[in-house]
Amino acid sequence: MGLLVELQKRIPDGWFLRRLLPAALFVVVAVVGGGELGHSHWNDVALARERIAGALRMGGGLTAEAAASLVLFAVPVVGAAFAVPYAAAAIGALASGAWPWWLMPVGRRVKAWRIRRWVEPDTLARESVRARAAGRALRADRLDARAARARAVGRPESPTWSGDRFRLTEANIRRDTGGDVVHGWTVLLLGAADSSRAALAEARDAYDAACEALAWSTVLTITGAWWWPAALVGVLLGLASWRSLRHAVQALCRTTEAAFALREPGPPAVRP
């Protein structure tokens, strides 16, 4: 326990709480749940407690065997903690619509599927009115929510909703301020006020956190092949993380638009 307290003092809270601690919990679930309990003894709490107690038992001191056990536990934990940001970056790239070339055939199929499902917001609004008149309030509410999402991003132009939202933000900034998000992002960060930089950093951190949660949900779902409760937790975490990602994308886009609108104009060009 003293070692964990000392680590928390020396490691930033975000890294400790978002990466190291979830990595430790995942390794415990994978080893105890997948390696010891399995599907046949999935709810055997006594067996799980016995295995964990046996791993923590060190006798009179830190023996060579206990030290080896700590190393065997620490290596996958640290490895998972360092691997999660890279997995989250890949998920973030896919969510933003920046798919690699070798996935573009899949991306085109997903985009075509989204276009086939897309309906004009006015059509959805008329269907909602008819459904509400027929006493189907739940269907009307669902159609209203779908119409609001359709108005927010327009016709699909990307394999993902987040990609469409990012592209809409780029278009809004180009139309309203004449700025370019791709080429002007660094200039914006260097020239923006402290409050704007802090808001952008917070919005981007929420986006990264949602992508990391999706990475954890993926590995937990895969672990369900050996211990099925892990798959259930992974699916629930994935649904919650996907919703968090939607909110994070909205917040990041709105914050970026506001930061470009509030930035100070640069000095006039000096002509010779």
C-alpha positions in Angstrom: 0.0 0.0 0.0 2.9 2.3 0.8 4.3 1.7 -2.7 1.0 2.7 -4.3 0.8 5.9 -2.2 4.4 6.8 -3.2 3.6 6.1 -6.9 0.5 8.3 -6.8 2.7 11.1 -5.4 5.2 10.9 -8.2 2.9 10.0 -11.1 0.4 12.6 -12.5 -3.1 11.9 -11.3 -4.5 11.7 -14.9 -2.0 9.1 -15.8 -2.4 7.2 -12.6 -6.2 7.2 -12.6 -6.8 6.9 -16.3 -4.1 4.4 -17.3 -2.2 2.7 -14.5 -5.1 1.9 -12.3 -7.4 0.6 -15.1 -4.4 -1.4 -16.4 -4.0 -3.0 -13.0 -7.7 -3.8 -12.8 -7.7 -5.3 -16.3 -4.7 -7.5 -15.5 -6.4 -8.8 -12.4 -9.6 -9.5 -14.3 -7.7 -11.3 -17.1 -5.5 -13.4 -14.8 -8.2 -14.2 -12.1 -11.3 -14.2 -14.3 -9.9 -15.6 -17.5 -7.1 -17.6 -16.2 -8.5 -19.1 -13.0 -12.3 -18.9 -13.0 -13.3 -19.3 -16.6 -16.8 -20.0 -17.8 -17.3 -23.0 -15.5 -16.6 -21.1 -12.2 -17.5 -17.6 -13.4 -19.2 -16.7 -10.1 -16.9 -18.5 -7.6 -16.0 -15.6 -5.3 -14.3 -17.9 -2.8 -11.9 -19.2 -5.5 -11.1 -15.7 -6.8 -10.5 -14.5 -3.2 -8.2 -17.5 -2.6 -6.2 -16.8 -5.8 -5.8 -13.1 -5.0 -4.8 -13.8 -1.4 -2.3 -16.3 -2.5 -0.7 -13.8 -4.9 -0.5 -11.2 -2.2 0.8 -13.5 0.5 4.5 -12.7 1.1 5.2 -14.5 4.4 7.7 -12.8 6.6 9.1 -10.5 3.9 9.8 -9.9 0.3 11.2 -13.2 -0.8 12.6 -13.9 -4.2 9.4 -15.6 -5.3 7.3 -12.7 -4.1 9.5 -10.3 -5.9 9.2 -12.3 -9.1 5.4 -12.3 -8.8 5.4 -8.6 -8.4 7.6 -8.2 -11.5 5.3 -10.6 -13.5 2.3 -8.5 -12.4 4.0 -5.1 -13.0 5.2 -5.8 -16.5 1.8 -6.3 -18.1 0.3 -3.5 -16.1 2.9 -1.0 -17.2 2.8 -2.4 -20.7 -1.0 -2.0 -20.9 -0.8 1.5 -19.4 1.7 2.6 -22.1 -0.2 0.8 -24.9 -3.6 2.4 -24.2 -2.8 5.9 -25.5 -1.7 4.4 -28.9 -4.9 2.3 -29.1 -6.9 5.4 -28.1 -5.1 7.4 -30.8 -6.1 4.8 -33.4 -9.7 4.8 -32.2 -9.7 8.6 -32.3 -8.4 8.6 -35.9 -11.2 6.1 -36.9 -13.8 8.2 -35.0 -12.7 11.4 -36.8 -13.0 9.7 -40.2 -9.3 9.8 -40.9 -9.1 6.1 -41.9 -5.9 4.7 -43.3 -5.7 3.8 -47.0 -5.9 0.1 -46.3 -9.3 0.6 -44.5 -10.8 2.9 -47.1 -12.8 0.1 -48.9 -14.5 -0.6 -45.5 -14.9 3.2 -44.9 -16.6 3.6 -48.3 -19.0 0.8 -47.5 -19.8 2.3 -44.1 -20.3 5.7 -45.6 -22.7 4.3 -48.3 -24.6 2.5 -45.5 -24.9 5.7 -43.5 -26.1 7.6 -46.7 -28.8 4.9 -47.3 -30.1 5.3 -43.7 -30.0 9.1 -43.7 -33.3 10.9 -44.0 -34.0 14.6 -44.5 -34.7 16.3 -41.2 -37.9 17.8 -42.5 -39.2 14.4 -43.4 -38.4 13.1 -39.9 -40.1 16.1 -38.4 -43.3 15.4 -40.5 -43.2 11.8 -39.4 -42.8 12.9 -35.8 -45.9 15.1 -36.1 -47.9 12.2 -37.5 -46.7 9.8 -34.9 -47.5 12.2 -32.1 -51.0 12.8 -33.5 -51.5 9.0 -33.6 -50.6 8.8 -29.9 -47.2 7.2 -30.4 -45.2 9.6 -28.2 -42.2 7.4 -27.8 -41.7 7.0 -31.6 -42.2 10.8 -32.0 -39.5 11.5 -29.4 -37.1 9.2 -31.2 -37.8 10.8 -34.6 -37.3 14.3 -33.0 -33.9 13.2 -31.7 -32.9 11.7 -35.0 -34.0 14.9 -36.8 -31.9 16.9 -34.4 -28.8 14.8 -35.1 -29.5 15.0 -38.9 -29.6 18.8 -38.7 -26.4 18.9 -36.6 -24.2 17.4 -39.3 -26.2 17.3 -42.5 -25.8 14.6 -45.1 -23.1 12.0 -44.3 -19.8 12.8 -46.0 -17.6 10.6 -43.7 -17.7 7.0 -42.4 -18.5 8.3 -38.9 -20.8 10.9 -37.3 -17.8 12.4 -35.5 -16.0 12.9 -38.9 -19.0 14.7 -40.2 -19.1 16.9 -37.1 -15.5 17.8 -37.4 -15.8 18.7 -41.1 -18.9 20.8 -40.3 -16.8 22.7 -37.8 -14.0 23.3 -40.3 -16.6 24.6 -42.8 -18.2 26.9 -40.2 -14.8 28.4 -39.1 -13.8 28.9 -42.7 -17.1 30.6 -43.5 -17.4 32.8 -40.3 -13.8 33.7 -39.6 -11.8 32.8 -42.7 -9.6 30.6 -40.6 -8.2 27.2 -41.4 -8.3 24.6 -38.6 -5.7 22.3 -40.2 -3.1 24.9 -40.9 -4.0 27.4 -38.3 -4.3 25.2 -35.2 -0.8 25.8 -34.0 -1.1 29.5 -34.5 -4.4 29.5 -32.6 -2.8 27.7 -29.6 0.1 30.0 -29.5 -1.9 33.2 -29.9 -5.0 32.4 -27.9 -5.7 33.7 -24.4 -5.0 31.4 -21.5 -8.8 30.8 -20.9 -9.2 29.6 -24.6 -6.1 27.4 -24.4 -7.4 25.9 -21.1 -10.9 25.2 -22.6 -9.4 23.6 -25.7 -7.1 21.4 -23.6 -10.0 20.3 -21.4 -12.2 19.5 -24.5 -9.4 17.6 -26.1 -8.6 15.7 -22.9 -12.3 14.6 -22.7 -12.1 13.4 -26.3 -8.9 11.4 -25.5 -10.5 10.0 -22.3 -13.5 8.7 -24.2 -11.2 7.1 -26.8 -9.2 5.4 -24.0 -12.5 4.1 -22.4 -13.4 2.6 -25.8 -10.0 0.9 -25.9 -10.6 -0.6 -22.5 -14.1 -1.7 -23.4 -12.7 -3.5 -26.5 -10.1 -5.5 -24.6 -12.6 -6.3 -21.8 -15.1 -7.6 -24.5 -12.3 -9.8 -26.0 -11.5 -11.1 -22.5 -15.1 -12.3 -22.4 -14.0 -15.2 -24.6 -12.4 -16.7 -21.4 -14.7 -15.2 -18.7 -18.1 -14.0 -20.0 -18.8 -11.3 -17.3 -15.9 -9.4 -18.7 -17.7 -9.2 -22.1 -20.8 -7.9 -20.4 -18.8 -5.1 -18.6 -17.0 -4.4 -21.8 -20.2 -3.9 -23.8 -21.8 -1.6 -21.1 -18.6 0.4 -20.9 -18.5 0.6 -24.7 -22.0 2.0 -24.9 -21.3 4.6 -22.2 -18.0 5.5 -23.8 -19.6 5.9 -27.2 -22.1 8.3 -25.7 -19.3 10.2 -23.9 -17.4 10.4 -27.2 -20.4 12.0 -28.9 -20.5 14.6 -26.1 -16.8 15.2 -26.2 -16.9 15.7 -30.0 -19.6 18.3 -29.7 -17.8 20.1 -26.9 -14.5 20.1 -28.8 -16.1 21.4 -32.0 -18.0 24.2 -30.2 -14.9 25.2 -28.2 -12.8 25.3 -31.3 -15.4 27.5 -33.1 -15.5 29.8 -30.2 -11.7 30.0 -29.9 -11.4 30.9 -33.6 -14.1 33.5 -33.2 -12.5 35.1 -30.1 -8.9 35.0 -31.3 -7.2 38.4 -31.7 -6.6 39.5 -35.3 -3.0 39.4 -36.3 -1.0 42.5 -37.1 -1.5 44.1 -40.5 0.9 43.1 -43.2 3.8 45.6 -43.7 4.1 46.6 -47.2 7.5 47.9 -48.5 
